[in-house]
Amino acid sequence: MTDAPLFGHLSYRQYSDHKNEVENVLPPRRHADHLMDILEPIVNEVHFRQQYQAIFAGSLPEEEDERTFVAALNTMFALATQAQECLQFEQREKASSTYFHRAWSLLRPEVVIWEPGSLAIVECLLLMSRFLQCTNNPHRTWMVVGSAVRIAQSLGLHVRDAASSNTSELYAQRRERLWQCCVFVDR
C-alpha cells in the first residue's frame, strides 16, 4: 500500500499550461449553493456569503477584487468537493483538482507576492494552504502559508489595534480571524 496524499497528486505543469484559458467560471448556482454549505472555518462566513451573493447578482462592490474572490471561491469549492463522500474518489479528485487549478491560475501566488496585500489575498492563500496540506506538496503548502503570513504582517494584522476606529466591526473581526488563522496554520 502506498502513501497517497488525501487529495491525490498535483502537478504544477498540469495547470500552469492552462493559465491563459481560465476565466471567472463558476458552477451552476444550485451546485455552488450546495458547495457553499461546506464553508471552511478560515473565512468570515458573513463577509464571504455577502460576496458570494453579490458575485452571482453581478453586484460585487468595486473595492472588492473579483479575481481574488473567485479564486478563493474556487478553492472553497475544491475543499467542499473533497468532503462529498457521495461522489466516487475519482470524481471528487477530478472536480476538486479542476476547482483548485482554476483558483491557482486566477490568483497566481507566484505573482501576488509582488502586488499590494489585501485581506482577500491572505484569505485566499490560507484556503489554498488548507487544500495543499492534503496533497503530496508540502513545499508548496509552506510557501503558500509563508506568503499568507508575510502579507498579513505587512497589513498589520498581527498588531491588535492596527485597524482604525472608523472600520466596521465586520472588518475588524475579519482581520482578527485571519491573523488567528495565520498563526494556527503556521504552527
C-alpha positions in Angstrom: 0.0 0.0 0.0 1.4 3.4 -1.0 1.1 6.6 1.0 -1.1 8.5 -1.4 -2.0 12.1 -0.4 -5.6 12.7 0.6 -6.3 14.9 -2.4 -4.2 13.0 -4.9 -1.2 14.2 -6.8 -0.9 17.8 -8.1 1.4 18.7 -10.8 2.3 22.4 -11.3 2.8 21.7 -15.1 -0.7 20.2 -15.1 -2.3 23.6 -14.5 0.4 26.1 -15.4 -0.1 25.3 -19.1 -3.8 26.4 -18.9 -3.4 29.7 -17.1 -4.5 31.7 -20.2 -7.7 29.7 -20.6 -9.0 30.5 -17.1 -11.9 32.9 -16.8 -14.1 33.7 -13.9 -16.1 30.5 -14.3 -18.4 29.2 -11.6 -20.5 26.1 -11.4 -24.3 26.4 -11.8 -25.9 28.3 -8.9 -27.7 25.3 -7.4 -24.4 23.3 -7.2 -22.5 26.3 -6.0 -25.1 26.8 -3.2 -24.6 23.2 -2.2 -20.9 23.5 -2.0 -21.2 26.8 0.0 -22.9 24.8 2.7 -19.5 23.3 3.5 -17.7 26.5 4.4 -14.1 26.5 5.7 -13.6 28.0 9.2 -10.8 30.2 7.8 -13.3 32.6 6.1 -15.5 35.1 7.8 -18.9 33.5 7.0 -20.9 36.7 6.9 -18.5 38.5 4.7 -17.9 35.5 2.4 -21.6 34.9 1.9 -22.2 38.6 1.2 -19.6 38.5 -1.6 -20.9 35.1 -2.8 -24.4 36.6 -3.2 -23.0 39.7 -4.8 -20.9 37.8 -7.4 -23.9 35.8 -8.6 -26.1 39.0 -8.6 -23.4 40.8 -10.6 -23.0 43.5 -8.0 -19.7 42.8 -6.3 -18.6 46.2 -4.8 -15.8 47.9 -6.8 -13.5 47.8 -3.8 -13.6 44.0 -3.8 -11.1 42.2 -6.1 -13.3 39.9 -8.2 -10.3 37.8 -9.4 -9.2 37.1 -5.8 -12.6 36.4 -4.6 -13.4 34.0 -7.4 -10.0 32.3 -6.7 -11.0 31.9 -3.0 -14.4 30.6 -4.0 -12.9 28.0 -6.4 -10.6 26.9 -3.6 -13.5 26.7 -1.3 -15.3 24.6 -3.9 -12.2 22.3 -4.2 -12.2 21.7 -0.4 -16.0 21.2 -0.3 -15.9 18.7 -3.2 -13.4 16.6 -1.3 -15.8 16.4 1.6 -18.6 15.0 -0.6 -18.4 11.3 0.2 -21.4 10.6 -2.1 -19.0 11.0 -5.1 -16.6 8.4 -6.2 -12.9 9.1 -5.3 -12.0 9.7 -9.0 -14.9 12.2 -9.4 -14.0 14.1 -6.3 -10.4 14.1 -7.4 -11.1 15.4 -10.8 -13.6 18.1 -9.7 -11.6 19.4 -6.8 -8.5 19.4 -8.9 -10.3 21.5 -11.6 -11.5 24.0 -9.0 -8.1 24.3 -7.4 -6.2 24.7 -10.6 -8.7 27.4 -11.7 -8.1 29.2 -8.4 -4.3 28.9 -8.7 -4.4 30.3 -12.2 -6.6 33.2 -11.2 -4.6 34.1 -8.1 -1.2 33.3 -9.4 0.6 33.1 -6.0 4.0 33.5 -7.7 2.9 36.9 -8.8 0.6 38.0 -5.9 3.6 38.4 -3.6 4.6 41.5 -5.7 1.2 43.1 -5.6 -0.2 45.2 -2.7 -1.6 42.9 0.0 -5.2 42.7 1.0 -7.4 40.7 3.4 -8.8 38.9 0.4 -5.4 37.7 -0.7 -4.5 36.5 2.8 -7.8 34.6 3.0 -7.4 33.0 -0.4 -3.8 31.9 0.3 -4.9 30.4 3.6 -7.6 28.5 1.8 -5.1 27.3 -0.7 -2.8 26.1 2.0 -5.7 24.1 3.5 -6.1 22.3 0.2 -2.4 21.8 -0.3 -2.0 20.3 3.2 -3.8 17.2 2.0 -1.7 16.7 -1.1 1.8 15.5 -1.8 3.1 19.1 -2.0 4.5 20.0 1.5 6.9 22.6 -0.1 4.1 24.4 -1.9 2.0 24.3 1.2 4.6 26.0 3.3 5.4 28.5 0.6 1.7 29.5 0.4 1.4 29.7 4.2 4.6 31.8 4.4 3.2 34.2 1.8 -0.1 34.5 3.6 1.7 35.2 6.9 4.1 37.7 5.4 1.3 39.6 3.6 -0.8 39.6 6.8 2.1 41.1 8.7 2.6 43.7 6.0 -1.1 44.6 6.5 -0.5 44.9 10.2 -2.9 42.1 11.1 -0.5 41.0 13.9 -1.0 44.4 15.6 -4.2 44.3 17.6 -5.2 48.0 17.3 -4.0 48.5 13.7 -7.5 48.9 12.3 -8.7 52.4 12.8 -11.9 53.1 14.8 -13.6 54.1 11.5 -13.7 50.5 10.3 -16.7 48.3 10.7 -16.9 45.6 13.3 -17.2 43.0 10.5 -13.8 44.3 9.0 -12.2 44.2 12.4 -13.4 40.7 13.1 -12.2 39.6 9.7 -8.8 41.0 10.3 -8.5 39.3 13.7 -9.8 36.0 12.4 -7.4 36.0 9.5 -4.4 36.6 11.8 -5.5 33.8 14.2 -5.7 31.5 11.2 -2.3 32.6 10.0 -0.8 31.8 13.4 -2.7 28.5 13.6 -1.7 27.3 10.1 1.9 28.4 10.5 2.2 26.2 13.6 
